[in-house]
Amino acid sequence: MGPETPWRIGDFRTLFTATALARLGTGIGYVALPLIAVTALDPSAGQVGAPEAGPGVHDPPTR
């Protein structure tokens, strides 16, 4: 038999797919949320940048 690859394991494929979709969703959120805020609320430049400047859900966990 050939070498065992992780792609033959169903649980690995599920984990890989879920991780890829989560990262895609996060990337879309980084772009879509400010874009929606700008188009729907008509805020100033400071109001658009304020959520990115403060602590929030996008910060890595501290140990």
Buried (B, 14 or more C-beta within 10 A) or exposed (E): EEEEEEEEEEEEEEEEEEEEEEEEEEEEEEEEEBEEBEEEEEEEEEEBEEEEEEEEEEEEEEE
